[in-house]
Amino acid sequence: MIYKYIILLLFLLASIDCTSNPQTEKDREANQKQTLLSLIVNKGVTADCVYCSNTQAFQGSCSCYTNIPVLTCQGLPNGNGKSNSYKISCADLVSGGGIWTQDRAGNSSCTYLTCPPEAYRAAFTAEGR
């Protein structure tokens, strides 16, 4: 009787695997590996990170995260979303203009209507400026 359930479970797992998007799975695995590697290598080294959901024509919302593990701020490998942690200071970015809201953890965010151009530049450029 238990063999029927095991066979059914294996069949369901196989059918789910066949219907999943291989590119999405590859991206997810790459992000997991990168995060794990960064946690192992950096051993608690943190930095600020700015992420904007759409940097094209300054249309997306941006968030600035404080003290997150280095190299976990990689964002999306392609598309309009961009992130950067190189030479980024959330305190400087938030005090520089725009209208930012802050959550309980101290992370700040702005919408496309309230984000300053500096936020998009910080996320888009390698130097963060």
Buried (B, 14 or more C-beta within 10 A) or exposed (E): EEEEEEEEEEEEEEEEEEEEEEEEEEBEEEBEEBBEEBBEEBEEEBBBBBBBBBBEEBEBBBBBBBEBBBBBBBBEEEEBBBBBBBBBBBEBBBEEBBEBEEEEEEBBBBBBEBBBEBBBBBBBBEEBE
